Amino acid sequence: MASFDLAFWYQKVAPTSDEAAQIYDRLTDGVTGIVEESSAAEDFCAGRLGVGHA
């Protein structure tokens, strides 16, 4: 069985591949405050994955 980490975030300007990799690593390490909070990512997850607003 395979497992993986998945992270969604929103930025007004798309990060470079290297920047995105650094953000992803920090997010999956549990670091907070790296990216701005946005309901857009949560709304996407709710619509696509059936999860979201608690």
QUITA-V298065 format. One record per helix or strand. SS is the DSSP state (H for helix, E for strand). FROM is the first residue (numbers start at 1). TO is the last residue. If there is no record, write none. Layout:
SS;FROM;TO
SS;FROM;TO
This chain:
H;17;28
H;39;49
